[in-house]
Every structure is written in structure tokens, then in C-alpha cells.
Amino acid sequence: MNEVIIERMKELAAEHNMTIHQVIQKGGLNQATISELMSGRTKHPKVSTIQKFCVGLNISLNDFFNDKKFDS
């Protein structure tokens, strides 16, 4: 699941013409938190982390998870 979340984060950032760094700054996320997630050191990201990422993109959690990647 972690890989799918990372893939979705990258995809959404690109769709919004933003870098991951820009999204986390806007969402108020700590760089270390995202670094651990992207490197695979964090296997189970908190919902609050994904929520802050969504804030950085001005989307809802529903928008984040509304993708066929999460169907299985």
C-alpha cells in the first residue's frame, strides 16, 4: 500500500504542476516525514500526513483515494 500512496502523491503533485517539496511546504508537512515515506522507511503513513498533503494540493482525502489503484 505504501508504494501506491507514494505513486499517487507523485501523480497528484505533477497534475497540479507542483513538486512534492512545494506540496509539503504548502500543506505544513515536515520534510523528514515525507523523506521517510518516500524512502520506504515509513511503511504505514498516518492519515494526518496524507491529509496535510491534500491540504497542500487543495484537494480532499476522497480526491486522493479516488483512484483505481486503491480498488484492490
C-alpha positions in Angstrom: 0.0 0.0 0.0 2.9 2.4 0.8 4.1 2.2 -2.8 0.6 3.0 -4.1 0.4 6.1 -1.8 3.8 7.3 -2.9 2.8 6.8 -6.6 -0.4 8.7 -6.0 1.4 11.6 -4.3 3.8 12.0 -7.2 0.9 11.7 -9.7 -1.2 14.4 -8.0 1.7 16.8 -7.5 2.5 16.5 -11.2 -1.1 17.1 -12.1 -1.1 20.3 -10.1 2.3 21.3 -11.7 3.9 21.2 -8.3 6.9 19.4 -6.8 6.5 17.2 -3.7 8.5 19.8 -1.8 6.1 22.6 -2.8 3.1 20.5 -1.8 4.5 19.6 1.6 5.5 23.2 2.3 2.0 24.4 1.4 0.4 21.6 3.5 2.6 22.2 6.5 4.3 18.8 6.4 7.8 18.1 7.8 10.4 17.3 5.2 11.7 14.4 7.3 8.2 12.9 7.4 8.0 12.9 3.6 11.6 11.7 3.2 10.9 8.7 5.4 7.7 7.9 3.5 9.3 8.3 0.1 12.4 6.2 1.0 10.2 3.4 2.4 11.4 3.8 6.0 7.8 4.6 6.9 5.6 1.7 5.8 2.3 3.0 7.1 1.8 6.7 6.7 -0.7 8.4 9.0 -3.9 9.7 7.7 -2.9 13.1 9.1 0.1 13.0 6.8 -2.0 12.3 3.8 -4.5 14.9 4.9 -1.8 17.6 5.1 -0.6 16.5 1.7 -4.1 17.0 0.4 -4.2 20.5 2.0 -1.1 21.4 0.1 -2.9 20.5 -3.1 -6.3 21.9 -2.0 -8.0 18.6 -2.5 -10.0 16.3 -0.2 -9.0 12.9 1.1 -11.7 11.5 -1.1 -10.0 13.0 -4.1 -6.7 11.5 -3.0 -8.1 8.0 -2.7 -10.5 8.2 -5.7 -8.2 6.2 -8.0 -8.4 2.7 -9.3 -5.0 2.0 -7.6 -6.9 1.7 -4.3 -9.6 -0.6 -5.5 -7.7 -3.8 -4.7 
